[in-house]
Structure formats: C-alpha cells, structure tokens
Amino acid sequence: MHRFYLSSVPPGAEELPLSPEDARKICRVLKLAPGDEIILWNESGIEYRALITKVTGQFVYVRVLEELENTAESPLFLNLVQGIPKGDKLELIIQKATELGVRRIYPIVTERTVVRIPEERRASRLQRWQSIAREAARQCGRVRIPEIAEINTLDGIWGILEAGAIKLICWERETAGLKAYLRKVGRPPRVPVYLFVGPEGGFSPQEIAACIARGGITVSLGPRILRTETAGLIGLSLVLYEWGDLGGL
C-alpha cells in the first residue's frame, strides 16, 4: 500500500488534505481515486490506514480509518558520524543508511575533507539531506525519519555525544575487526552506538589518537580498503546484524 508523510495527524479529523506534491503523485502517477486506501505516517512515529474521500482540483482529501502497528524501527539506537565526501556521495549514504535503520547522521569536517560547504549554503544543503532521509524512510516502511545533524567538526562532535555511548572508529590501519568486537561484547547494548567513518583518505593519525583519548574504539572492516560511501554502509550493516534486527530476529 502506498505511504505518505504528514507532520501531524489530528485525532478525530474527518478529512485531511494532503500536500500538493502528494496529491499530484496520487492523481497523475499512481492514478488513485476516492475509495482507494493509503498509509499515512507522522513525525511521532505513528502509522495510519486512511481512505481517499475526495479529489477536488489539485487537492486530495483522506479520512483516517485506524492506527496501525509498525515494527520497522530497529531496537538499536545507531548513529553514523560521516566525514563529508566529495560530490553527491553523502546523498547516497543518507539514503542507504536510512534504509538500514540508522537513527541520526552527523556530517563532519575532518583534516582530509576536500569539500568545504560555505556557511550560506549549509541550510539549503541540510534541507535537501533531510528530504532525502524522509523519502528513503517512506520508501522502506519506516515511521521515524533519521535526523540529519548540522555540519560539525570531528573535534566538535565529541562535545555533543553521550558520555556512556559506544563510539566505534573505522580505521584502515587497525587490525582488530569490527565483527570480532561486536561478538565479544555479545548482547546488544542499551546505550547509543556511534559509527565514525572518515572522508576520502580516512582519518589522520592525529585524529585517531584524539578519538582514542576520548574513549573511541578503533575497528577494522577487513583487509581491503573501502571507499567512504562503502565503509559506512558495511559498518552499519555489521552492527545492525550482530546487535540489531538486520537479517530478522
């Protein structure tokens, strides 16, 4: 069943108008009509079955039929701290990380970051990244949209992370594997987990030393050097497989 996002669904509302963008998609692309059912979901993480009641000009109205149970959210509070890569690679990373079940994504500037986004462009870029996360959440059946945090530095990010959280630093020079670490710990932790991935070129030795001094745990993703857009997705997949719900419970 097709899914559409609403920031809020008022309780007891008889008819709700959908956004013009969703209305166009319903009428022109999906060819839905009054009497067809769709799924609504909101920012509170609630999903509803709804009925299209009226199509008037450019507007589509729906009525909520019932609240649904959604089990698509991962039980693990997993976050990605991603060094900003070149081009539009971050858009791909956001899309796929959302599909995997990540809760938040923190774009960061590091010593080896090539792309420097001017201050005046950061708001519009953040808006686009958040839109990509919302669309990916809609497509994969999630009810919570991952938050894309404002651009920060590697040094600055440590000031906003929970003291008791697990911070895993992907580093190509490390010999201890991420898989071995996850299996050694065993049961999924009841604390947030942060996976750090550098941009092209990875983290510098000085950055790695600073991360370790602040409680970071360096881990390897294997014997081959992975591109930044590959490393994060592989790392997230391993953590979610061992500690989350990837692969089924």
Contacts in CASP RR format, 6 or more apart in sequence:
PFRMAT RR
TARGET T0000
AUTHOR 0000-0000-0000
METHOD contacts of the structure
MODEL  1
MHRFYLSSVPPGAEELPLSPEDARKICRVLKLAPGDEIILWNESGIEYRA
LITKVTGQFVYVRVLEELENTAESPLFLNLVQGIPKGDKLELIIQKATEL
GVRRIYPIVTERTVVRIPEERRASRLQRWQSIAREAARQCGRVRIPEIAE
INTLDGIWGILEAGAIKLICWERETAGLKAYLRKVGRPPRVPVYLFVGPE
GGFSPQEIAACIARGGITVSLGPRILRTETAGLIGLSLVLYEWGDLGGL
1 37 0 8 1.000
1 38 0 8 1.000
1 39 0 8 1.000
1 49 0 8 1.000
2 26 0 8 1.000
2 30 0 8 1.000
2 32 0 8 1.000
2 38 0 8 1.000
2 39 0 8 1.000
3 38 0 8 1.000
3 39 0 8 1.000
3 40 0 8 1.000
3 41 0 8 1.000
3 138 0 8 1.000
3 141 0 8 1.000
4 18 0 8 1.000
4 22 0 8 1.000
4 26 0 8 1.000
4 38 0 8 1.000
4 39 0 8 1.000
4 40 0 8 1.000
4 41 0 8 1.000
4 138 0 8 1.000
5 40 0 8 1.000
5 41 0 8 1.000
5 42 0 8 1.000
5 134 0 8 1.000
5 137 0 8 1.000
5 138 0 8 1.000
5 145 0 8 1.000
6 16 0 8 1.000
6 18 0 8 1.000
6 40 0 8 1.000
6 41 0 8 1.000
6 42 0 8 1.000
7 42 0 8 1.000
7 43 0 8 1.000
8 42 0 8 1.000
8 43 0 8 1.000
8 44 0 8 1.000
9 16 0 8 1.000
9 40 0 8 1.000
9 42 0 8 1.000
9 46 0 8 1.000
9 48 0 8 1.000
9 64 0 8 1.000
10 16 0 8 1.000
12 64 0 8 1.000
13 63 0 8 1.000
13 64 0 8 1.000
14 63 0 8 1.000
15 53 0 8 1.000
15 54 0 8 1.000
15 61 0 8 1.000
15 62 0 8 1.000
15 63 0 8 1.000
16 40 0 8 1.000
16 50 0 8 1.000
16 61 0 8 1.000
16 62 0 8 1.000
16 63 0 8 1.000
16 64 0 8 1.000
17 59 0 8 1.000
17 60 0 8 1.000
17 61 0 8 1.000
18 26 0 8 1.000
18 59 0 8 1.000
18 60 0 8 1.000
18 61 0 8 1.000
18 62 0 8 1.000
20 58 0 8 1.000
20 59 0 8 1.000
22 60 0 8 1.000
23 55 0 8 1.000
23 58 0 8 1.000
23 59 0 8 1.000
23 60 0 8 1.000
24 58 0 8 1.000
26 32 0 8 1.000
26 38 0 8 1.000
26 52 0 8 1.000
26 55 0 8 1.000
26 60 0 8 1.000
27 55 0 8 1.000
27 60 0 8 1.000
32 38 0 8 1.000
32 52 0 8 1.000
33 52 0 8 1.000
33 55 0 8 1.000
34 52 0 8 1.000
34 53 0 8 1.000
34 54 0 8 1.000
34 55 0 8 1.000
35 51 0 8 1.000
35 52 0 8 1.000
35 53 0 8 1.000
36 51 0 8 1.000
36 52 0 8 1.000
37 49 0 8 1.000
37 50 0 8 1.000
37 51 0 8 1.000
37 52 0 8 1.000
37 65 0 8 1.000
38 50 0 8 1.000
38 52 0 8 1.000
38 62 0 8 1.000
39 47 0 8 1.000
39 48 0 8 1.000
39 49 0 8 1.000
39 50 0 8 1.000
39 68 0 8 1.000
40 47 0 8 1.000
40 48 0 8 1.000
40 49 0 8 1.000
40 50 0 8 1.000
40 62 0 8 1.000
40 64 0 8 1.000
41 47 0 8 1.000
41 48 0 8 1.000
41 70 0 8 1.000
41 138 0 8 1.000
41 143 0 8 1.000
43 145 0 8 1.000
45 70 0 8 1.000
45 143 0 8 1.000
45 144 0 8 1.000
46 67 0 8 1.000
46 70 0 8 1.000
46 143 0 8 1.000
47 67 0 8 1.000
47 68 0 8 1.000
47 69 0 8 1.000
47 70 0 8 1.000
47 143 0 8 1.000
48 64 0 8 1.000
48 65 0 8 1.000
48 66 0 8 1.000
48 67 0 8 1.000
48 68 0 8 1.000
49 64 0 8 1.000
49 65 0 8 1.000
49 66 0 8 1.000
49 68 0 8 1.000
50 62 0 8 1.000
50 63 0 8 1.000
50 64 0 8 1.000
50 65 0 8 1.000
51 62 0 8 1.000
51 63 0 8 1.000
51 65 0 8 1.000
52 60 0 8 1.000
52 61 0 8 1.000
52 62 0 8 1.000
53 61 0 8 1.000
53 62 0 8 1.000
53 63 0 8 1.000
54 60 0 8 1.000
54 61 0 8 1.000
55 61 0 8 1.000
70 141 0 8 1.000
70 143 0 8 1.000
72 140 0 8 1.000
72 141 0 8 1.000
72 142 0 8 1.000
72 143 0 8 1.000
73 101 0 8 1.000
73 142 0 8 1.000
73 143 0 8 1.000
73 144 0 8 1.000
74 101 0 8 1.000
74 103 0 8 1.000
74 240 0 8 1.000
74 244 0 8 1.000
74 245 0 8 1.000
74 246 0 8 1.000
75 188 0 8 1.000
75 244 0 8 1.000
75 245 0 8 1.000
76 188 0 8 1.000
76 193 0 8 1.000
76 239 0 8 1.000
76 240 0 8 1.000
76 243 0 8 1.000
76 244 0 8 1.000
76 245 0 8 1.000
77 103 0 8 1.000
77 191 0 8 1.000
77 192 0 8 1.000
77 193 0 8 1.000
78 101 0 8 1.000
78 102 0 8 1.000
78 103 0 8 1.000
78 192 0 8 1.000
78 193 0 8 1.000
78 195 0 8 1.000
78 236 0 8 1.000
78 239 0 8 1.000
78 240 0 8 1.000
78 244 0 8 1.000
79 102 0 8 1.000
79 103 0 8 1.000
79 104 0 8 1.000
79 105 0 8 1.000
79 106 0 8 1.000
79 192 0 8 1.000
79 193 0 8 1.000
79 194 0 8 1.000
79 195 0 8 1.000
80 93 0 8 1.000
80 97 0 8 1.000
80 102 0 8 1.000
80 104 0 8 1.000
80 105 0 8 1.000
80 106 0 8 1.000
80 194 0 8 1.000
80 195 0 8 1.000
80 197 0 8 1.000
80 232 0 8 1.000
80 236 0 8 1.000
81 106 0 8 1.000
81 108 0 8 1.000
81 157 0 8 1.000
81 194 0 8 1.000
81 195 0 8 1.000
81 196 0 8 1.000
81 197 0 8 1.000
82 90 0 8 1.000
82 93 0 8 1.000
82 105 0 8 1.000
82 106 0 8 1.000
82 107 0 8 1.000
82 108 0 8 1.000
82 197 0 8 1.000
82 198 0 8 1.000
82 228 0 8 1.000
82 232 0 8 1.000
83 107 0 8 1.000
83 108 0 8 1.000
83 109 0 8 1.000
83 110 0 8 1.000
83 113 0 8 1.000
83 154 0 8 1.000
83 197 0 8 1.000
83 198 0 8 1.000
83 199 0 8 1.000
83 228 0 8 1.000
84 90 0 8 1.000
84 107 0 8 1.000
84 108 0 8 1.000
84 109 0 8 1.000
84 113 0 8 1.000
84 115 0 8 1.000
84 117 0 8 1.000
84 151 0 8 1.000
84 199 0 8 1.000
85 93 0 8 1.000
85 115 0 8 1.000
85 199 0 8 1.000
85 200 0 8 1.000
85 228 0 8 1.000
85 229 0 8 1.000
86 114 0 8 1.000
86 115 0 8 1.000
86 199 0 8 1.000
86 200 0 8 1.000
87 115 0 8 1.000
89 228 0 8 1.000
89 229 0 8 1.000
90 107 0 8 1.000
90 129 0 8 1.000
91 128 0 8 1.000
91 129 0 8 1.000
91 132 0 8 1.000
92 229 0 8 1.000
93 105 0 8 1.000
93 228 0 8 1.000
93 229 0 8 1.000
93 232 0 8 1.000
93 233 0 8 1.000
94 105 0 8 1.000
94 129 0 8 1.000
94 132 0 8 1.000
94 133 0 8 1.000
94 136 0 8 1.000
94 146 0 8 1.000
94 148 0 8 1.000
95 132 0 8 1.000
95 133 0 8 1.000
95 135 0 8 1.000
95 136 0 8 1.000
96 136 0 8 1.000
96 233 0 8 1.000
97 105 0 8 1.000
97 146 0 8 1.000
97 232 0 8 1.000
97 233 0 8 1.000
97 236 0 8 1.000
98 132 0 8 1.000
98 133 0 8 1.000
98 136 0 8 1.000
98 137 0 8 1.000
98 140 0 8 1.000
98 142 0 8 1.000
98 145 0 8 1.000
98 146 0 8 1.000
99 136 0 8 1.000
99 139 0 8 1.000
99 140 0 8 1.000
100 233 0 8 1.000
100 236 0 8 1.000
100 237 0 8 1.000
100 240 0 8 1.000
100 246 0 8 1.000
101 142 0 8 1.000
101 146 0 8 1.000
101 236 0 8 1.000
101 240 0 8 1.000
102 146 0 8 1.000
102 236 0 8 1.000
103 144 0 8 1.000
103 146 0 8 1.000
103 147 0 8 1.000
103 192 0 8 1.000
104 146 0 8 1.000
104 147 0 8 1.000
104 148 0 8 1.000
104 149 0 8 1.000
105 129 0 8 1.000
105 133 0 8 1.000
105 146 0 8 1.000
105 147 0 8 1.000
105 148 0 8 1.000
105 149 0 8 1.000
106 149 0 8 1.000
106 152 0 8 1.000
106 157 0 8 1.000
107 129 0 8 1.000
107 148 0 8 1.000
107 149 0 8 1.000
107 151 0 8 1.000
107 152 0 8 1.000
108 151 0 8 1.000
108 152 0 8 1.000
108 153 0 8 1.000
108 154 0 8 1.000
108 157 0 8 1.000
109 116 0 8 1.000
109 151 0 8 1.000
109 152 0 8 1.000
109 153 0 8 1.000
109 154 0 8 1.000
110 153 0 8 1.000
110 154 0 8 1.000
110 198 0 8 1.000
110 199 0 8 1.000
110 202 0 8 1.000
110 203 0 8 1.000
110 204 0 8 1.000
110 207 0 8 1.000
111 154 0 8 1.000
111 203 0 8 1.000
111 204 0 8 1.000
111 206 0 8 1.000
111 207 0 8 1.000
112 198 0 8 1.000
112 199 0 8 1.000
112 200 0 8 1.000
112 201 0 8 1.000
112 202 0 8 1.000
112 203 0 8 1.000
112 204 0 8 1.000
113 199 0 8 1.000
114 199 0 8 1.000
114 200 0 8 1.000
115 199 0 8 1.000
117 125 0 8 1.000
117 151 0 8 1.000
122 150 0 8 1.000
122 151 0 8 1.000
126 148 0 8 1.000
126 150 0 8 1.000
126 151 0 8 1.000
129 148 0 8 1.000
130 145 0 8 1.000
130 147 0 8 1.000
130 148 0 8 1.000
133 145 0 8 1.000
133 146 0 8 1.000
133 147 0 8 1.000
133 148 0 8 1.000
134 145 0 8 1.000
137 143 0 8 1.000
137 144 0 8 1.000
137 145 0 8 1.000
137 146 0 8 1.000
152 160 0 8 1.000
154 203 0 8 1.000
154 207 0 8 1.000
154 210 0 8 1.000
154 211 0 8 1.000
155 210 0 8 1.000
158 214 0 8 1.000
161 167 0 8 1.000
161 192 0 8 1.000
161 194 0 8 1.000
162 191 0 8 1.000
162 192 0 8 1.000
164 191 0 8 1.000
165 191 0 8 1.000
165 192 0 8 1.000
165 193 0 8 1.000
165 194 0 8 1.000
166 189 0 8 1.000
166 191 0 8 1.000
166 192 0 8 1.000
166 193 0 8 1.000
166 194 0 8 1.000
166 217 0 8 1.000
167 194 0 8 1.000
167 196 0 8 1.000
167 211 0 8 1.000
167 214 0 8 1.000
167 215 0 8 1.000
167 216 0 8 1.000
167 217 0 8 1.000
168 178 0 8 1.000
168 181 0 8 1.000
168 193 0 8 1.000
168 194 0 8 1.000
168 195 0 8 1.000
168 196 0 8 1.000
168 216 0 8 1.000
168 217 0 8 1.000
168 219 0 8 1.000
168 239 0 8 1.000
169 196 0 8 1.000
169 203 0 8 1.000
169 208 0 8 1.000
169 211 0 8 1.000
169 212 0 8 1.000
169 216 0 8 1.000
169 217 0 8 1.000
169 218 0 8 1.000
169 219 0 8 1.000
170 178 0 8 1.000
170 195 0 8 1.000
170 196 0 8 1.000
170 197 0 8 1.000
170 198 0 8 1.000
170 218 0 8 1.000
170 219 0 8 1.000
170 220 0 8 1.000
170 221 0 8 1.000
170 231 0 8 1.000
170 232 0 8 1.000
170 235 0 8 1.000
171 202 0 8 1.000
171 203 0 8 1.000
171 208 0 8 1.000
171 218 0 8 1.000
171 219 0 8 1.000
171 220 0 8 1.000
172 202 0 8 1.000
172 220 0 8 1.000
172 225 0 8 1.000
173 208 0 8 1.000
174 218 0 8 1.000
174 219 0 8 1.000
174 220 0 8 1.000
175 220 0 8 1.000
176 218 0 8 1.000
176 219 0 8 1.000
176 220 0 8 1.000
177 219 0 8 1.000
177 220 0 8 1.000
177 221 0 8 1.000
177 222 0 8 1.000
178 219 0 8 1.000
178 220 0 8 1.000
178 221 0 8 1.000
178 235 0 8 1.000
178 238 0 8 1.000
178 239 0 8 1.000
179 238 0 8 1.000
179 242 0 8 1.000
181 217 0 8 1.000
181 219 0 8 1.000
182 238 0 8 1.000
182 239 0 8 1.000
182 242 0 8 1.000
182 243 0 8 1.000
183 242 0 8 1.000
186 242 0 8 1.000
186 243 0 8 1.000
188 243 0 8 1.000
188 244 0 8 1.000
189 243 0 8 1.000
193 239 0 8 1.000
193 243 0 8 1.000
195 232 0 8 1.000
195 235 0 8 1.000
195 236 0 8 1.000
195 239 0 8 1.000
196 203 0 8 1.000
196 211 0 8 1.000
196 216 0 8 1.000
197 228 0 8 1.000
197 231 0 8 1.000
197 232 0 8 1.000
197 235 0 8 1.000
198 228 0 8 1.000
198 231 0 8 1.000
199 228 0 8 1.000
200 227 0 8 1.000
200 228 0 8 1.000
201 228 0 8 1.000
202 228 0 8 1.000
203 211 0 8 1.000
208 218 0 8 1.000
211 218 0 8 1.000
212 218 0 8 1.000
221 231 0 8 1.000
221 234 0 8 1.000
221 235 0 8 1.000
221 238 0 8 1.000
226 234 0 8 1.000
237 246 0 8 1.000
240 246 0 8 1.000
241 247 0 8 1.000
END
